[in-house]
Amino acid sequence: MAELIVEALHLYEKQNAQEHHTELFEQVHMEVPRAVLRRGQPFFAAVRFNRDLIPEDAVTLIFTLGAEPHAMRDTLGKVRLSPWRPEAVQFDAEAEPYKWEARISGIDANTMTVEVRSPADAPVGEWQVIVETIDGAAPDGPTAYPYPYQHPDPVYLLFNPWQKHDAVYMEDAPLLDEHVLNDVGKVWVGPMGFTRGREWVFGQFDDKVLPAAMLVLERTGLLHSERGDPVRMARALTKLVNANDDGGVLMGRWDGQYEDGTAPASWTGSVAILEEYLTTGVPVRYGQCWIFAGVLCTLFRALGLPARVVSCLVSAHDANSSLSVDRFYSDERDELPWDPLNPSGGKDSIWNYHVWTDVWMARLDLPSGYGGWQACDATPQETSDSFYQCGPASLEAIRRGEVGLKYDVPFMLASVNADVIRWLEDPTSDLGFTRIDSNKYHIGRRILTKAPWIFDPLGDEDCDDIIDQYKAPEGTDMERIALLNAVRGSARAKRFYDVPPPEYEDISFRLHDLDKIMVGEPFAVEVHIENHSGEERQVRAALSAASVYYTGVKAHIVKKATGTFTVQPYSTDILRLSVDPDEYVEKLVEYNNMKIFALASVEGTKQTWAAEDDFQVTVPGLSVTVLDQPTVGDSCSVVFEFQNPLQLALTDCSLRSEGPGLVRNSVLAYRDVMPGETVRIEQRIWPQRAGNLKLVAAFSSRQLVDVTGCVAVDVVG
């Protein structure tokens, strides 16, 4: 009888994908399909041999990960099969969830059908599949030399949030439609009061994304045996999405100089970024926080980790680990451009918004109760364990102020709940500064993410404020207790918070919030003042307006005024600084963000007050219209329209569009656009699948960025 040789191994890629929630991955539908499976979930395979099986034949399935697989490192799994005993029983889901198992479900002459289950904690990655046979009819019987067959294409094995023994299991399974399977979402950008949901194509099922994710995993330095731990995985990915320490995915830049790369506002999704990284192997230029967060979310969802993008409006960057944002002023009331109390030289800042990524997992490394959503920040701000990485930080730990729990809880807590403390130069103080003002309510105004199962292409009805998951309501006892609990856990923070605030204040100040300002319209800075005392007060005040980057870094002073005036007893007054369009338009920087600032001091009582607010000069959006009935395989026309609102020409114009199942990473160069001119660009697309799909677009120029639009497209089969 001929020796037993495997002729083919069939992994039922499409059929298994249905059960594993991986049918959207393009690898499954390629001409030569790849198996994309989730750990802990049974899958079927068929092995065809060169001859009929006999009872003496021995067949073993072997699964390996990495160059040096070993069972003790969880990178080698072996299951021996008995071909003469097909088993009718199913796997016991509770008996051995953390081991490789296989059973024969049928034998038909020379073909064996098997059902296999991987461990629920198996490392994630590309697993090789080997079928080893021993010819039972050989002269030496079953002890004959084994003959291995290796399947030519490795199997992608992913985390499995549908499997209750997996550390990323999410009990509320319908939420996984949003946090794992949704490939188009939104990122909320813009300052408080001017925030909008910007559409983002995660594109985790694109055929370039899983290979890119595997490249990223290799570059994290994680051992293959560590890649089943979602905590290690999440932390490593926050390090590799930015390129500050290594050959990571994205290089960050915030100064508006993007000529040697792609302007951050031009990106419409993660796919083009990951494809470029996969192709070149070098960091992609350029990213900002919301792009780092979008790419990280794509990688999480591609690997099977439930994830969401989160935007904190008015977010603190605590550079000196004081759990506060500290502003320092000279005795002339000018803000100092450095932090004199920070020996490392860093300076606290307030981003008008900051974006990171939450990922869902159990935290077996922490006490009970700290699992669930974990904050991960891939934007390189401060180092953690000597690298630019941040998280996973338990939202429950942040909410309770448990700064002793890993990872990076103090930094994330400060991001959403730091007090803003202002200090005035004072030679008589031991610190050299006197605390003049403290604002408990400025940081962490709203924390936004996309609501599950909803997509609003024309507005923000799909916005979900999850601030209660990060902190108790601002100003409540619970919120103060959590912050002070955190302060007690930090020796440095205690020194800042223990300095008492001024006691005598009989004048109240309020900085008036601005409404929506369209580019080309005037605006004004207003401070409302009320004297609660029976005496007149001399007030020295300074008002200013400046263009700023969204990180809070000042770009240009637009206008400033100072003066001293008298407020009568028990009366009110208004300070006003008017700004005309010709004073600010040419000083705008990307995203058109502005900061208004007020500082006042009362002579005699030494009361000092300061406040600031951010707003955005808005521009018209990009209109996207589908002209024909979209049908799978047939072309249809899409029109993009936008009117130049500036009194100057737009140069270096381009239109980027993409949408899973509709069009991949299209970039069209466009001519200069004259002042007031309406742009009309028509593009043909070829839908590849039926359903309610999304098309996202962004128009960019040297003078104007962040002009975006989106349309929901109902494609029929």
SULDA-V645625 format. One record per run of one state. SS is the DSSP state (alpha for helix, beta for strand, coil for the rest). FROM is the first residue (numbers start at 1). LEN is the number of residues. If there is no record, write none. Layout:
ss->SS from->FROM len->LEN
ss->SS from->FROM len->LEN
This chain:
ss->coil from->1 len->5
ss->beta from->6 len->5
ss->coil from->11 len->2
ss->alpha from->13 len->8
ss->coil from->21 len->5
ss->alpha from->26 len->4
ss->coil from->30 len->6
ss->beta from->36 len->3
ss->coil from->39 len->4
ss->beta from->43 len->7
ss->coil from->50 len->8
ss->beta from->58 len->7
ss->coil from->65 len->6
ss->alpha from->71 len->3
ss->coil from->74 len->2
ss->beta from->76 len->6
ss->coil from->82 len->19
ss->beta from->101 len->8
ss->coil from->109 len->2
ss->beta from->111 len->7
ss->coil from->118 len->7
ss->beta from->125 len->10
ss->coil from->135 len->6
ss->alpha from->141 len->3
ss->coil from->144 len->3
ss->beta from->147 len->4
ss->coil from->151 len->4
ss->beta from->155 len->4
ss->coil from->159 len->14
ss->alpha from->173 len->7
ss->coil from->180 len->4
ss->beta from->184 len->6
ss->coil from->190 len->6
ss->beta from->196 len->6
ss->coil from->202 len->7
ss->alpha from->209 len->12
ss->coil from->221 len->3
ss->alpha from->224 len->3
ss->coil from->227 len->3
ss->alpha from->230 len->12
ss->beta from->242 len->1
ss->coil from->243 len->7
ss->beta from->250 len->3
ss->coil from->253 len->11
ss->alpha from->264 len->3
ss->coil from->267 len->2
ss->beta from->269 len->1
ss->coil from->270 len->1
ss->alpha from->271 len->10
ss->coil from->281 len->3
ss->beta from->284 len->4
ss->coil from->288 len->1
ss->alpha from->289 len->15
ss->coil from->304 len->3
ss->beta from->307 len->11
ss->coil from->318 len->6
ss->beta from->324 len->6
ss->coil from->330 len->5
ss->beta from->335 len->1
ss->coil from->336 len->13
ss->beta from->349 len->13
ss->coil from->362 len->10
ss->beta from->372 len->5
ss->coil from->377 len->7
ss->beta from->384 len->1
ss->coil from->385 len->2
ss->beta from->387 len->1
ss->coil from->388 len->5
ss->beta from->393 len->2
ss->alpha from->395 len->6
ss->coil from->401 len->8
ss->alpha from->409 len->9
ss->coil from->418 len->1
ss->beta from->419 len->7
ss->coil from->426 len->7
ss->beta from->433 len->7
ss->coil from->440 len->6
ss->beta from->446 len->5
ss->coil from->451 len->12
ss->beta from->463 len->3
ss->coil from->466 len->1
ss->alpha from->467 len->4
ss->coil from->471 len->6
ss->alpha from->477 len->12
ss->coil from->489 len->2
ss->alpha from->491 len->7
ss->coil from->498 len->9
ss->beta from->507 len->5
ss->coil from->512 len->5
ss->beta from->517 len->2
ss->coil from->519 len->4
ss->beta from->523 len->9
ss->coil from->532 len->5
ss->beta from->537 len->12
ss->coil from->549 len->5
ss->beta from->554 len->14
ss->coil from->568 len->4
ss->beta from->572 len->8
ss->coil from->580 len->1
ss->alpha from->581 len->7
ss->coil from->588 len->2
ss->alpha from->590 len->3
ss->beta from->593 len->10
ss->coil from->603 len->5
ss->beta from->608 len->11
ss->coil from->619 len->4
ss->beta from->623 len->4
ss->coil from->627 len->4
ss->beta from->631 len->1
ss->coil from->632 len->3
ss->beta from->635 len->9
ss->coil from->644 len->6
ss->beta from->650 len->1
ss->coil from->651 len->2
ss->beta from->653 len->7
ss->coil from->660 len->3
ss->beta from->663 len->8
ss->coil from->671 len->2
ss->beta from->673 len->1
ss->coil from->674 len->4
ss->beta from->678 len->9
ss->coil from->687 len->4
ss->beta from->691 len->10
ss->coil from->701 len->6
ss->beta from->707 len->10
ss->coil from->717 len->1
